[in-house]
Amino acid sequence: MVFLDRADAGRQLGARLRPLQTADPVVLGLPRGGVPVAFEVARTLGAPLDVIVVRKLGVPYQPEWAFGAIGEAGVRVLNESVVKGTGLTDAEMSAVESREREELLRRVERYRDEGARIPLAGRTAIVVDDGVATGATARAACQVVRAAGAARIVLAVPVGARDTLAELSKEADEVICLEQPSWFHAVGQWYYHFGQTSDRKVTDLLRRAAQNAPEPLSAPADDPPLRDDEVRVIAGKVELVGHLTIPEQPIGMVVFAHGSGSSRHSPRNRYVASVLNQAGLGTLLFDLLTLEEEVDRARVFDIGLLARRLVEVTTWLTRQQHVAGVRIGYFGASTGAGAALSATADAQVEIDAVVSRGGRPDLAGDRLADVQAPTLLIVGGHDTVVLELNQRAQAAMSCETALAVVPGATHLFAEPGALEKVAELARDWFVAQLGPIAAEDRSRAETP
């Protein structure tokens, strides 16, 4: 699992922690990177949010390698194996600790803004970070929380090193981690977006958590401005799982068809979906195959099967509340693009726009000529083989088409700014084809 960003990781972690809602928890984020994760956890659980300020003590010539950590209440933790292996002297360690102690006090003053820490005595404390590598800061945080009188400590992280998590189980009463990869190098490897979190971001999230506490779970909910649900759709003899997001008064709906080896959890497609949502477009990301089917590589490339599933799911979508009458588009990636175009040519559905990201539209074969929906083909400039296949597919299509080449990008658009460009292109295409102006143009064209 690769997380889109810290907020995404926090939402997934919060879902895993829902059984703790009845334990009167306090959620404690480790600044800075752990706070965006903790914010989403606290919002999911309806719990108060606070911070536990700790500072890593880094080896002078390799600061990311921690030989220990310090925390509030005078807590100091040393990793004796690192100290011994590096041959650090007491003077070298003291110099690092002195510097980090000053920074710790500065952050405490800034984050708390003279406010009191939320009392922990007798309560369940959920300590949250964006991941653990050496575990020094998490260990210090648990000790700070223990000293504050917490009755139970739960350390919760999206991803962590297995050996470290095993050691941390000695500090916390329970350790919860979504991903424990067998090979672990750095926390940032497991995030698609892993930029620095600023002090301003931390204080803003703490302020928002304090001022905009969620409604109690038992309170009757008003009509939500946004539907954001996991859904299950029966397609033939199988049940498919998806994630449906419907903004208030959507200007259009976009159904995602993922590529081979991908799923509704694809960080790239989820990023694109978030950009579309911000523009007022609803999205449905779902798995075209079940977990059992995915192991059969023949099914992964069975475009006919994938297209039929897409048609069935689209038919289900049109019957959902708030979607009736809303124009629908397809976003296909890799082999999913072939399935999307093949489904678009099916008379059972009415599709008004298609976008292909690094797709294989050629896999739609003879059905390309029957596609009537305006289609945008997005290809990386360095994805030369796929670019040629898209050019051939475009020549075989009779509908409105456009080919957008993202300079310097390869097949997965992993280069800086590449995926952002894909999302912008897709957003603009769908808004133009599915939005109100497009509807007015079609109405005028149909009027004799």
DOSEDREN-749099 format. One record per residue (C-alpha): residue number from 1; residue in three letters; x negated, y negated, z. Coordinates in nm, 2 decimals. Layout:
REM DOSEDREN-749099
(NUM,"Ala",(X,Y,Z))
...
REM end
This chain:
REM DOSEDREN-749099
(1,"Met",(0.00,0.00,0.00))
(2,"Val",(-0.13,-0.34,-0.09))
(3,"Phe",(0.06,-0.64,0.06))
(4,"Leu",(0.15,-0.94,-0.14))
(5,"Asp",(0.04,-1.18,0.14))
(6,"Arg",(0.06,-1.21,0.51))
(7,"Ala",(0.43,-1.30,0.51))
(8,"Asp",(0.51,-0.99,0.31))
(9,"Ala",(0.30,-0.78,0.55))
(10,"Gly",(0.49,-0.94,0.85))
(11,"Arg",(0.83,-0.85,0.71))
(12,"Gln",(0.73,-0.49,0.65))
(13,"Leu",(0.57,-0.47,0.99))
(14,"Gly",(0.88,-0.63,1.15))
(15,"Ala",(1.10,-0.36,1.00))
(16,"Arg",(0.88,-0.09,1.15))
(17,"Leu",(0.90,-0.26,1.49))
(18,"Arg",(1.28,-0.29,1.50))
(19,"Pro",(1.32,-0.03,1.78))
(20,"Leu",(1.14,-0.27,2.01))
(21,"Gln",(1.42,-0.53,1.98))
(22,"Thr",(1.58,-0.40,2.30))
(23,"Ala",(1.26,-0.43,2.50))
(24,"Asp",(1.27,-0.81,2.56))
(25,"Pro",(0.95,-0.85,2.36))
(26,"Val",(0.72,-1.15,2.31))
(27,"Val",(0.53,-1.16,1.98))
(28,"Leu",(0.17,-1.28,2.01))
(29,"Gly",(-0.02,-1.37,1.69))
(30,"Leu",(-0.40,-1.39,1.67))
(31,"Pro",(-0.50,-1.72,1.51))
(32,"Arg",(-0.54,-1.79,1.25))
(33,"Gly",(-0.46,-1.51,1.00))
(34,"Gly",(-0.24,-1.31,1.24))
(35,"Val",(0.01,-1.59,1.30))
(36,"Pro",(0.18,-1.58,0.96))
(37,"Val",(0.23,-1.20,1.01))
(38,"Ala",(0.35,-1.25,1.37))
(39,"Phe",(0.59,-1.52,1.26))
(40,"Glu",(0.78,-1.28,1.03))
(41,"Val",(0.77,-1.01,1.30))
(42,"Ala",(0.92,-1.25,1.56))
(43,"Arg",(1.19,-1.36,1.31))
(44,"Thr",(1.28,-1.00,1.23))
(45,"Leu",(1.30,-0.90,1.60))
(46,"Gly",(1.47,-1.23,1.72))
(47,"Ala",(1.18,-1.26,1.97))
(48,"Pro",(0.98,-1.57,2.09))
(49,"Leu",(0.65,-1.63,1.92))
(50,"Asp",(0.32,-1.74,2.09))
(51,"Val",(-0.05,-1.71,2.03))
(52,"Ile",(-0.33,-1.53,2.20))
(53,"Val",(-0.65,-1.73,2.12))
(54,"Val",(-0.96,-1.52,2.09))
(55,"Arg",(-1.28,-1.57,1.90))
(56,"Lys",(-1.51,-1.32,1.74))
(57,"Leu",(-1.87,-1.32,1.83))
(58,"Gly",(-2.06,-1.27,1.51))
(59,"Val",(-2.41,-1.15,1.45))
(60,"Pro",(-2.61,-1.47,1.37))
(61,"Tyr",(-2.74,-1.35,1.03))
(62,"Gln",(-2.41,-1.18,0.94))
(63,"Pro",(-2.12,-1.36,1.11))
(64,"Glu",(-1.85,-1.13,0.98))
(65,"Trp",(-2.01,-0.84,1.17))
(66,"Ala",(-1.88,-0.88,1.53))
(67,"Phe",(-2.09,-0.78,1.83))
(68,"Gly",(-1.80,-0.88,2.06))
(69,"Ala",(-1.53,-1.13,2.12))
(70,"Ile",(-1.41,-1.38,2.38))
(71,"Gly",(-1.06,-1.48,2.48))
(72,"Glu",(-0.85,-1.70,2.71))
(73,"Ala",(-0.87,-1.64,3.08))
(74,"Gly",(-1.25,-1.58,3.05))
(75,"Val",(-1.22,-1.25,2.88))
(76,"Arg",(-1.55,-1.13,2.71))
(77,"Val",(-1.58,-0.80,2.52))
(78,"Leu",(-1.91,-0.66,2.38))
(79,"Asn",(-1.96,-0.39,2.12))
(80,"Glu",(-2.26,-0.22,2.28))
(81,"Ser",(-2.34,-0.01,1.97))
(82,"Val",(-2.36,-0.33,1.75))
(83,"Val",(-2.57,-0.51,2.02))
(84,"Lys",(-2.81,-0.22,2.04))
(85,"Gly",(-2.83,-0.16,1.66))
(86,"Thr",(-2.90,-0.53,1.58))
(87,"Gly",(-3.14,-0.58,1.87))
(88,"Leu",(-2.97,-0.90,1.97))
(89,"Thr",(-3.13,-1.08,2.27))
(90,"Asp",(-2.93,-1.23,2.56))
(91,"Ala",(-3.04,-1.58,2.44))
(92,"Glu",(-2.90,-1.52,2.09))
(93,"Met",(-2.57,-1.38,2.22))
(94,"Ser",(-2.54,-1.67,2.47))
(95,"Ala",(-2.59,-1.93,2.19))
(96,"Val",(-2.31,-1.77,1.98))
(97,"Glu",(-2.08,-1.74,2.28))
(98,"Ser",(-2.13,-2.10,2.38))
(99,"Arg",(-2.04,-2.22,2.03))
(100,"Glu",(-1.74,-2.00,2.00))
(101,"Arg",(-1.62,-2.09,2.35))
(102,"Glu",(-1.60,-2.46,2.25))
(103,"Glu",(-1.40,-2.36,1.94))
(104,"Leu",(-1.17,-2.14,2.15))
(105,"Leu",(-1.09,-2.43,2.39))
(106,"Arg",(-1.03,-2.66,2.09))
(107,"Arg",(-0.78,-2.42,1.94))
(108,"Val",(-0.60,-2.36,2.27))
(109,"Glu",(-0.55,-2.74,2.30))
(110,"Arg",(-0.43,-2.78,1.95))
(111,"Tyr",(-0.20,-2.48,1.92))
(112,"Arg",(-0.03,-2.52,2.25))
(113,"Asp",(-0.01,-2.90,2.23))
(114,"Glu",(0.00,-2.92,2.61))
(115,"Gly",(0.29,-2.67,2.61))
(116,"Ala",(0.29,-2.37,2.85))
(117,"Arg",(0.22,-2.02,2.74))
(118,"Ile",(0.53,-1.80,2.73))
(119,"Pro",(0.53,-1.59,3.05))
(120,"Leu",(0.43,-1.23,2.99))
(121,"Ala",(0.47,-1.09,3.34))
(122,"Gly",(0.69,-0.77,3.33))
(123,"Arg",(0.76,-0.80,2.95))
(124,"Thr",(0.66,-0.61,2.64))
(125,"Ala",(0.39,-0.80,2.45))
(126,"Ile",(0.35,-0.73,2.08))
(127,"Val",(0.00,-0.83,1.98))
(128,"Val",(-0.01,-0.89,1.60))
(129,"Asp",(-0.30,-0.95,1.36))
(130,"Asp",(-0.33,-0.93,0.98))
(131,"Gly",(-0.55,-0.62,1.02))
(132,"Val",(-0.84,-0.47,1.22))
(133,"Ala",(-1.19,-0.38,1.11))
(134,"Thr",(-1.42,-0.37,1.40))
(135,"Gly",(-1.14,-0.44,1.65))
(136,"Ala",(-1.33,-0.68,1.87))
(137,"Thr",(-1.08,-0.96,1.87))
(138,"Ala",(-0.78,-0.72,1.90))
(139,"Arg",(-0.96,-0.56,2.21))
(140,"Ala",(-1.01,-0.91,2.37))
(141,"Ala",(-0.65,-1.00,2.30))
(142,"Cys",(-0.52,-0.69,2.46))
(143,"Gln",(-0.73,-0.76,2.77))
(144,"Val",(-0.60,-1.12,2.79))
(145,"Val",(-0.24,-1.00,2.77))
(146,"Arg",(-0.31,-0.73,3.03))
(147,"Ala",(-0.45,-1.00,3.26))
(148,"Ala",(-0.13,-1.21,3.21))
(149,"Gly",(0.08,-0.93,3.36))
(150,"Ala",(0.25,-0.77,3.06))
(151,"Ala",(0.43,-0.45,3.15))
(152,"Arg",(0.36,-0.29,2.81))
(153,"Ile",(0.12,-0.38,2.52))
(154,"Val",(0.19,-0.29,2.16))
(155,"Leu",(-0.08,-0.37,1.91))
(156,"Ala",(0.08,-0.40,1.57))
(157,"Val",(-0.11,-0.46,1.24))
(158,"Pro",(-0.03,-0.40,0.87))
(159,"Val",(-0.37,-0.22,0.80))
(160,"Gly",(-0.67,-0.11,1.00))
(161,"Ala",(-0.97,0.12,1.01))
(162,"Arg",(-0.88,0.46,1.15))
(163,"Asp",(-1.17,0.49,1.39))
(164,"Thr",(-1.11,0.14,1.53))
(165,"Leu",(-0.74,0.20,1.58))
(166,"Ala",(-0.82,0.52,1.78))
(167,"Glu",(-1.05,0.32,2.00))
(168,"Leu",(-0.79,0.04,2.05))
(169,"Ser",(-0.54,0.29,2.17))
(170,"Lys",(-0.74,0.28,2.50))
(171,"Glu",(-0.66,-0.09,2.53))
(172,"Ala",(-0.30,-0.10,2.42))
(173,"Asp",(-0.01,0.12,2.54))
(174,"Glu",(0.09,0.18,2.17))
(175,"Val",(-0.08,0.11,1.84))
(176,"Ile",(0.14,0.07,1.53))
(177,"Cys",(-0.03,0.04,1.19))
(178,"Leu",(0.14,0.06,0.85))
(179,"Glu",(-0.17,0.17,0.66))
(180,"Gln",(-0.47,0.35,0.78))
(181,"Pro",(-0.68,0.41,0.46))
(182,"Ser",(-0.95,0.68,0.47))
(183,"Trp",(-1.19,0.43,0.32))
(184,"Phe",(-1.19,0.09,0.48))
(185,"His",(-1.43,-0.20,0.41))
(186,"Ala",(-1.24,-0.52,0.48))
(187,"Val",(-0.89,-0.64,0.57))
(188,"Gly",(-0.87,-0.87,0.27))
(189,"Gln",(-0.89,-0.57,0.03))
(190,"Trp",(-0.54,-0.47,0.12))
(191,"Tyr",(-0.38,-0.81,0.04))
(192,"Tyr",(-0.31,-0.95,-0.31))
(193,"His",(-0.33,-1.30,-0.17))
(194,"Phe",(-0.56,-1.34,0.13))
(195,"Gly",(-0.65,-1.71,0.15))
(196,"Gln",(-0.76,-1.89,0.47))
(197,"Thr",(-0.49,-1.99,0.72))
(198,"Ser",(-0.53,-2.35,0.84))
(199,"Asp",(-0.47,-2.49,1.18))
(200,"Arg",(-0.19,-2.69,1.04))
(201,"Lys",(-0.02,-2.37,0.91))
(202,"Val",(-0.05,-2.21,1.26))
(203,"Thr",(0.10,-2.51,1.44))
(204,"Asp",(0.38,-2.54,1.18))
(205,"Leu",(0.48,-2.18,1.22))
(206,"Leu",(0.48,-2.21,1.60))
(207,"Arg",(0.69,-2.52,1.58))
(208,"Arg",(0.94,-2.35,1.34))
(209,"Ala",(0.96,-2.05,1.56))
(210,"Ala",(1.04,-2.26,1.87))
(211,"Gln",(1.29,-2.49,1.70))
(212,"Asn",(1.46,-2.25,1.46))
(213,"Ala",(1.52,-1.94,1.67))
(214,"Pro",(1.72,-1.68,1.48))
(215,"Glu",(2.08,-1.61,1.58))
(216,"Pro",(2.13,-1.31,1.81))
(217,"Leu",(2.18,-0.99,1.62))
(218,"Ser",(2.52,-0.94,1.77))
(219,"Ala",(2.64,-1.28,1.65))
(220,"Pro",(2.89,-1.28,1.36))
(221,"Ala",(2.71,-1.40,1.05))
(222,"Asp",(2.84,-1.66,0.81))
(223,"Asp",(2.82,-1.60,0.44))
(224,"Pro",(2.45,-1.58,0.37))
(225,"Pro",(2.30,-1.81,0.12))
(226,"Leu",(2.07,-1.53,0.01))
(227,"Arg",(2.13,-1.16,-0.02))
(228,"Asp",(1.81,-0.97,0.04))
(229,"Asp",(1.87,-0.60,0.07))
(230,"Glu",(1.74,-0.26,0.01))
(231,"Val",(1.99,-0.08,-0.21))
(232,"Arg",(2.05,0.27,-0.33))
(233,"Val",(2.19,0.34,-0.67))
(234,"Ile",(2.32,0.68,-0.81))
(235,"Ala",(2.19,0.73,-1.16))
(236,"Gly",(2.30,1.06,-1.30))
(237,"Lys",(2.21,1.33,-1.04))
(238,"Val",(1.95,1.12,-0.85))
(239,"Glu",(1.95,0.84,-0.60))
(240,"Leu",(1.72,0.55,-0.68))
(241,"Val",(1.60,0.29,-0.43))
(242,"Gly",(1.57,-0.08,-0.50))
(243,"His",(1.53,-0.42,-0.35))
(244,"Leu",(1.81,-0.67,-0.45))
(245,"Thr",(1.77,-1.05,-0.40))
(246,"Ile",(2.06,-1.28,-0.49))
(247,"Pro",(2.02,-1.65,-0.43))
(248,"Glu",(2.32,-1.87,-0.37))
(249,"Gln",(2.49,-1.93,-0.71))
(250,"Pro",(2.22,-1.75,-0.92))
(251,"Ile",(2.15,-1.89,-1.26))
(252,"Gly",(2.07,-1.54,-1.38))
(253,"Met",(1.96,-1.19,-1.27))
(254,"Val",(1.64,-1.02,-1.37))
(255,"Val",(1.60,-0.64,-1.34))
(256,"Phe",(1.24,-0.52,-1.31))
(257,"Ala",(1.12,-0.20,-1.49))
(258,"His",(0.78,-0.10,-1.34))
(259,"Gly",(0.50,0.06,-1.52))
(260,"Ser",(0.35,0.41,-1.48))
(261,"Gly",(0.23,0.48,-1.13))
(262,"Ser",(0.40,0.17,-0.99))
(263,"Ser",(0.71,0.11,-0.79))
(264,"Arg",(0.93,-0.16,-0.63))
(265,"His",(0.64,-0.22,-0.39))
(266,"Ser",(0.42,-0.34,-0.67))
(267,"Pro",(0.25,-0.66,-0.54))
(268,"Arg",(0.23,-0.81,-0.88))
(269,"Asn",(0.59,-0.77,-0.97))
(270,"Arg",(0.70,-0.88,-0.62))
(271,"Tyr",(0.50,-1.20,-0.66))
(272,"Val",(0.66,-1.27,-1.00))
(273,"Ala",(1.00,-1.19,-0.84))
(274,"Ser",(0.94,-1.44,-0.56))
(275,"Val",(0.86,-1.71,-0.82))
(276,"Leu",(1.19,-1.63,-1.00))
(277,"Asn",(1.38,-1.64,-0.68))
(278,"Gln",(1.25,-1.99,-0.61))
(279,"Ala",(1.38,-2.10,-0.95))
(280,"Gly",(1.73,-1.97,-0.86))
(281,"Leu",(1.71,-1.64,-1.04))
(282,"Gly",(1.82,-1.32,-0.87))
(283,"Thr",(1.60,-1.01,-0.89))
(284,"Leu",(1.64,-0.63,-0.86))
(285,"Leu",(1.32,-0.43,-0.82))
(286,"Phe",(1.38,-0.06,-0.81))
(287,"Asp",(1.21,0.27,-0.87))
(288,"Leu",(1.29,0.43,-1.21))
(289,"Leu",(1.19,0.77,-1.07))
(290,"Thr",(1.22,0.95,-0.74))
(291,"Leu",(0.91,1.04,-0.54))
(292,"Glu",(0.95,1.40,-0.65))
(293,"Glu",(0.97,1.30,-1.01))
(294,"Glu",(0.67,1.07,-1.01))
(295,"Val",(0.43,1.36,-0.97))
(296,"Asp",(0.54,1.49,-1.32))
(297,"Arg",(0.34,1.27,-1.56))
(298,"Ala",(0.56,1.37,-1.85))
(299,"Arg",(0.85,1.19,-1.68))
(300,"Val",(0.64,0.88,-1.63))
(301,"Phe",(0.62,0.84,-2.00))
(302,"Asp",(0.97,0.97,-2.09))
(303,"Ile",(1.09,0.64,-2.22))
(304,"Gly",(1.44,0.78,-2.31))
(305,"Leu",(1.49,0.89,-1.95))
(306,"Leu",(1.36,0.56,-1.80))
(307,"Ala",(1.58,0.36,-2.04))
(308,"Arg",(1.89,0.56,-1.94))
(309,"Arg",(1.82,0.50,-1.58))
(310,"Leu",(1.78,0.13,-1.65))
(311,"Val",(2.11,0.12,-1.83))
(312,"Glu",(2.29,0.30,-1.54))
(313,"Val",(2.13,0.07,-1.28))
(314,"Thr",(2.22,-0.24,-1.48))
(315,"Thr",(2.59,-0.12,-1.51))
(316,"Trp",(2.59,-0.08,-1.13))
(317,"Leu",(2.45,-0.43,-1.09))
(318,"Thr",(2.72,-0.60,-1.29))
(319,"Arg",(2.98,-0.46,-1.05))
(320,"Gln",(2.81,-0.62,-0.74))
(321,"Gln",(2.96,-0.92,-0.57))
(322,"His",(2.82,-1.26,-0.68))
(323,"Val",(2.68,-1.10,-1.00))
(324,"Ala",(3.00,-1.08,-1.21))
(325,"Gly",(2.96,-1.30,-1.52))
(326,"Val",(2.59,-1.37,-1.45))
(327,"Arg",(2.36,-1.32,-1.74))
(328,"Ile",(2.10,-1.05,-1.70))
(329,"Gly",(1.74,-1.02,-1.82))
(330,"Tyr",(1.47,-0.75,-1.80))
(331,"Phe",(1.12,-0.78,-1.69))
(332,"Gly",(0.91,-0.48,-1.80))
(333,"Ala",(0.55,-0.40,-1.71))
(334,"Ser",(0.33,-0.15,-1.89))
(335,"Thr",(0.54,0.15,-1.99))
(336,"Gly",(0.84,-0.02,-1.82))
(337,"Ala",(0.84,-0.27,-2.11))
(338,"Gly",(0.91,0.01,-2.35))
(339,"Ala",(1.19,0.13,-2.13))
(340,"Ala",(1.33,-0.22,-2.10))
(341,"Leu",(1.34,-0.29,-2.47))
(342,"Ser",(1.49,0.05,-2.54))
(343,"Ala",(1.76,-0.01,-2.28))
(344,"Thr",(1.82,-0.36,-2.43))
(345,"Ala",(1.91,-0.20,-2.76))
(346,"Asp",(2.18,0.01,-2.58))
(347,"Ala",(2.53,-0.10,-2.66))
(348,"Gln",(2.65,-0.02,-2.30))
(349,"Val",(2.47,-0.33,-2.16))
(350,"Glu",(2.44,-0.69,-2.25))
(351,"Ile",(2.09,-0.82,-2.19))
(352,"Asp",(2.02,-1.19,-2.27))
(353,"Ala",(1.64,-1.20,-2.23))
(354,"Val",(1.34,-0.98,-2.19))
(355,"Val",(0.98,-1.05,-2.07))
(356,"Ser",(0.70,-0.80,-2.10))
(357,"Arg",(0.39,-0.82,-1.88))
(358,"Gly",(0.09,-0.63,-2.02))
(359,"Gly",(0.36,-0.41,-2.17))
(360,"Arg",(0.38,-0.13,-2.41))
(361,"Pro",(0.67,-0.24,-2.63))
(362,"Asp",(0.56,-0.01,-2.90))
(363,"Leu",(0.69,0.28,-2.68))
(364,"Ala",(1.04,0.17,-2.77))
(365,"Gly",(0.97,0.30,-3.12))
(366,"Asp",(1.25,0.26,-3.37))
(367,"Arg",(1.48,0.09,-3.12))
(368,"Leu",(1.27,-0.23,-3.14))
(369,"Ala",(1.46,-0.32,-3.46))
(370,"Asp",(1.79,-0.31,-3.27))
(371,"Val",(1.68,-0.55,-2.99))
(372,"Gln",(1.88,-0.87,-3.01))
(373,"Ala",(1.77,-1.04,-2.68))
(374,"Pro",(1.51,-1.31,-2.70))
(375,"Thr",(1.18,-1.15,-2.60))
(376,"Leu",(0.86,-1.29,-2.45))
(377,"Leu",(0.55,-1.07,-2.47))
(378,"Ile",(0.27,-1.17,-2.23))
(379,"Val",(-0.07,-1.01,-2.28))
(380,"Gly",(-0.42,-1.07,-2.13))
(381,"Gly",(-0.67,-1.21,-2.37))
(382,"His",(-0.92,-0.94,-2.28))
(383,"Asp",(-0.66,-0.66,-2.30))
(384,"Thr",(-0.75,-0.61,-2.67))
(385,"Val",(-0.59,-0.27,-2.73))
(386,"Val",(-0.26,-0.37,-2.57))
(387,"Leu",(-0.27,-0.71,-2.75))
(388,"Glu",(-0.28,-0.53,-3.08))
(389,"Leu",(0.01,-0.30,-2.99))
(390,"Asn",(0.22,-0.61,-2.89))
(391,"Gln",(0.14,-0.78,-3.22))
(392,"Arg",(0.26,-0.47,-3.41))
(393,"Ala",(0.57,-0.45,-3.19))
(394,"Gln",(0.65,-0.81,-3.25))
(395,"Ala",(0.63,-0.76,-3.62))
(396,"Ala",(0.89,-0.48,-3.60))
(397,"Met",(1.14,-0.69,-3.41))
(398,"Ser",(1.40,-0.91,-3.58))
(399,"Cys",(1.52,-1.11,-3.27))
(400,"Glu",(1.36,-1.42,-3.13))
(401,"Thr",(1.02,-1.34,-3.00))
(402,"Ala",(0.71,-1.51,-2.86))
(403,"Leu",(0.37,-1.38,-2.78))
(404,"Ala",(0.18,-1.55,-2.50))
(405,"Val",(-0.18,-1.47,-2.45))
(406,"Val",(-0.33,-1.55,-2.11))
(407,"Pro",(-0.70,-1.64,-2.18))
(408,"Gly",(-0.96,-1.43,-1.99))
(409,"Ala",(-0.71,-1.20,-1.84))
(410,"Thr",(-0.73,-0.82,-1.84))
(411,"His",(-0.45,-0.56,-1.82))
(412,"Leu",(-0.35,-0.62,-1.46))
(413,"Phe",(-0.40,-1.00,-1.46))
(414,"Ala",(-0.61,-0.97,-1.15))
(415,"Glu",(-0.83,-1.27,-1.25))
(416,"Pro",(-0.78,-1.60,-1.05))
(417,"Gly",(-0.48,-1.78,-1.17))
(418,"Ala",(-0.38,-1.52,-1.43))
(419,"Leu",(-0.08,-1.37,-1.24))
(420,"Glu",(0.04,-1.72,-1.15))
(421,"Lys",(0.04,-1.80,-1.52))
(422,"Val",(0.24,-1.49,-1.60))
(423,"Ala",(0.50,-1.59,-1.33))
(424,"Glu",(0.53,-1.94,-1.47))
(425,"Leu",(0.58,-1.81,-1.83))
(426,"Ala",(0.84,-1.56,-1.72))
(427,"Arg",(1.02,-1.81,-1.50))
(428,"Asp",(1.04,-2.07,-1.78))
(429,"Trp",(1.16,-1.80,-2.03))
(430,"Phe",(1.43,-1.67,-1.81))
(431,"Val",(1.56,-2.01,-1.70))
(432,"Ala",(1.57,-2.12,-2.07))
(433,"Gln",(1.75,-1.80,-2.18))
(434,"Leu",(1.98,-1.73,-1.88))
(435,"Gly",(2.04,-2.08,-1.74))
(436,"Pro",(2.34,-2.31,-1.79))
(437,"Ile",(2.18,-2.49,-2.09))
(438,"Ala",(2.14,-2.16,-2.27))
(439,"Ala",(2.51,-2.08,-2.20))
(440,"Glu",(2.63,-2.41,-2.34))
(441,"Asp",(2.42,-2.35,-2.65))
(442,"Arg",(2.57,-2.01,-2.70))
(443,"Ser",(2.92,-2.14,-2.65))
(444,"Arg",(2.87,-2.41,-2.91))
(445,"Ala",(2.73,-2.16,-3.15))
(446,"Glu",(3.03,-1.93,-3.11))
(447,"Thr",(3.28,-2.21,-3.16))
(448,"Pro",(3.41,-2.22,-3.52))
REM end
